[in-house]
Amino acid sequence: MPAVSKPSAQPKQPKPSFAKSNPVTAMKSNKSLGSSPLPSPPTKPTTSLASARLTRSEIDSLRQGKKQIADYAQKALKDRVDAALDLPL
């Protein structure tokens, strides 16, 4: 069996940093240090975390409206399907 050579134990040299030697990057970093910070976006108005509870009559009214809309949509869909099925081929 051939002997496997181990890589030499030389310390790794750090890779050169291009940010220090790149004039464009250096100029950008200098600008950011000397410029004033951008204004922060406007804050949202504070809202109450506690929501108002609905009364029983409001809940019933919403349910009745929902049922009326569902009934109308069901009838309209039935009418459209019936009309489509009655078309001559």
Salt bridges, closest charged atoms under 4 A:
ASP71 OD2 - LYS67 NZ 3.01
ASP79 OD2 - LYS75 NZ 2.96
ASP82 OD2 - LYS78 NZ 3.00
